[in-house]
Amino acid sequence: MVHLRNGRPSKSRSMKIRNWLQRFARNRDGAIAIEFAALALPFSLLVFAILESCISFAGQQLLMNATDNVARQFRTGQIRPADVEANKNLVRNKICEQIQIVVTTGCPGLLVDLKNYTTFSQAAAVKIKYTSDDDIDDTGFDIKPGKSGTINQLRAFYRWPVMTDLLRKSMSNLKGGNTLHFASVTWQNEPFED
C-alpha cells in the first residue's frame, strides 16, 4: 500500500533508514567511517562514566540514609544494647536491608563499626585506616552501642564494585577495582530505660 503525500508517494521510515544504510555502505571515501570511529569511543566512555557515576552516587546516598536511619533507632531506644548482644549481625542486617535495592544480595562489601565514646571530640578523632594493599583496615571494628545518654558513632563502609572495565582504573580507590562508599553518624542517645 502506497501512501500519497501531496500527490506523490511517500517513503516509509524503514525505507529511509534502509536507503541511508545503503548509502553508508556504498560510500568509499572512508571519511564517515573514520569520523564515526574517532567519535564513538570518547562518546561511549562519556556515557559509561555518567552512568557509572550516577549509579555509584545513588548507592552512596542509600548507604548514608540507611546509616542515619539505624542511628536514629539507637538514639531513640528502638534498638537497645541488649538487642545487639542477642544478635551481633543486627546492625549490619538493618543497613543491608535498606541498601539491597542497589547492591548484591547479602551485601558482601558491607562493613560496620559501632562504638560509644566519652566525648564528641574523641569520636571525631577516629580515622579511616587502610591496609598496605589498598583495602579498608577493619581491625578494631566492633559493635558496642552505649546505653542511655552515651555518645555513639556508627560507621558504615561499602566496597562498591566499578562495573565498567574501561573506567575501573580511574574510578576505583580500593583493591579489586572497588570504590569506597562511607557513611558516619555520631550522636548522643536520648534518655530511655536500659
N, C-alpha and C positions, 0 to 999 in steps of 0.2 A: 504494500500500500504506500503510495507516494503522497506526501503532504504538500499542498501548494501554499506558497507564501508569495504574495504579490504576483500571482500568475505564474511563478516559477517553482519547480520542485525544490524543497529544502532538504539539506543533508541532515541526517540524524547525527546525534552526538557521537555515537560509536564510529560512524563513517569519518567524521572529522578527526577523531583520535587515530583511527587506522591510517588515514592519509598522512597525518603528522609523523607517525611512526615509520611509514614507508619513506617519506622524505628524509627523515633522520638516518635511516638505514642506507639510502642511496647516496647521501652526501659523502663525498670522498675527500673533502678538504681536511677533515680531521680537527678543525677549529672547535666545533661544538663538543666533540669528544674530549679534547684537551681541556676546554673550559669546564666541562662537567667534572672531569677527574680532579682538576685543580680546586674546584669549589666544594665537591661532595665530601671530602674528608674533613676539612675545617668545619663545614656546616654540621656534619654528623657529630663531631666532637663537641661542638657547642650545644647541640640538642641533648646529647647524653649528659654533659656536665650540668645543664639546667635541670634535667630530670633527676639525676643523682643527688644534686644539692637540695632540691625540693623534698624528695623522699627522706633524705637524711635529716633535714630540718624538722619535718613532721615527726620523725622518730624522737628527736631531741625534745621537742615540745611535749610529746606524750610522756616521756620519762620525767620531765620536770613536773608536769601536772600530777602524775602518779605519786611521785615522791612527796609532793606537797599535800596530797590527799591523805596518804598514810601518816605523815607527820601530824596533820590535824587530828586524826583519830587518836594518836598517842597524847597530844596536847590536851584534848578534852576528856580523856579517860575512857574512850570507847574501846581502845586496846590497852590492856594493863600489862605490867611486867609479868604477872602470873600467867597470862595468856602466851607470852613469848617463851617462858620457861617450859610450858607444856608442849609447845611446838616451835622449835628453833627456826623452821623454814617459813613461819607465818608472815614475817615482814617481806621476805623475798617473793613469796607466793602472791601476796596482796599487790605488790608492784607489778609482778609479771602478768597478773590478770588484766591490769589496766593498759599495758603496752602491747598485749598479744595481737592487737589488730595489725601491727606493722612488723612484728618480729616472728621468728620461728617458734613453734610450739615448745614450751618448756623454758624459753628464754635462756639459751645456752651461754650467752655472753654477759649475763647479768651478775654483778657483784654488789653486795650490800654491806654497809658498815653503820652500825647504830651504837652510839656510846653516850654516856652522861658525863658532864664536866662540872667543875665547881664555879667557873666564871665564863662569861661570854668571850673574853679575850683568850682564854685557854682553848676554847673551841675554835676560835678564828685562826689560831696558830697552826692548826692541822693542815698539812700539805699533801698533795698527791705525790706518791712515790712511784718510781719506775724501776724495773729490773734492768740489768745490763743488756738484755736482748730486746729492749723497747716494748715491754709489756707492763701492765699495771702490777705493782708490787702489793699483793693483798695480805702480806704477813701483818699480823696485828689487827686484821678486820675481825669484828665480833658483833654480836647482837646483845647489847646490855642496856636496855632502857632504864631510865631513872623513875623514881616514884613521884608522887605529887610534889609540885613546886621545884623540881630539879631542872637543870639546864641540859638539853639533849641536842645531839646533832645526828641527822640521818643523811648519809651519803650513798648515792646510787651510781654505779658505773655500768656502762654497757659497751661491749666491743661490737661496734656496728660494722658489718662487712660492706666493703665498697663493691658494688655489683658490676660495674663496668671495668673490664680488664684494662682498657686503654688508659683509664683515669686512676687506676689503683695506686700507682707510684706517687702521683702528685697529690692525691686526696687522703691517703692513709697516713696515720701517725703512730700506729701500733704494729707490732709484728703480725704477720699473716694477712696483710692487706686490710686491716681494720682501722676504723676511726673511733676515737674515744668520745662517747657521749657521757655527760656527767651532770648530776643534779645534787644539790646540797640544801638542806633546810636546818636552821638552828632555832630553837625555841625554848621557852620555859613552860613546863607543864602547869596547867591550871590546878587549883586546889580540888582534889577529888579524893574519895575514900580509897585507900590502898587495898 
